[in-house]
Amino acid sequence: MFLKEESKENQIIITTHSPQTLDILEQDELDQIIISFLNPKKGTEFKHLNNTQKKKAKEFMKNQFLSDYWRFSDLNR
């Protein structure tokens, strides 16, 4: 994968509305996900997955795509 190889020596930032980009991640790379959301009082904010979300994602990734979990669960809410 081009992006994974390049990210070893370069910082790469990807923004997308396509959850399929998550499918290149391994279970030990979930810290790389940063979710942006609108806080009506503060504006745009960013957060990493919390431990509960990471645990649920890892369980899901055992048999399915992370992108499906993103689309059909509470991960992005």
Secondary structure, 3 states (H helix, E strand, C coil): CHHHHHHCCCCCCCCCCCHHHHHHCCHHHHHHCEEEEEECCCEEEEEECCHHHHHHHHHHHCCCCHHHHHHHCCCCC
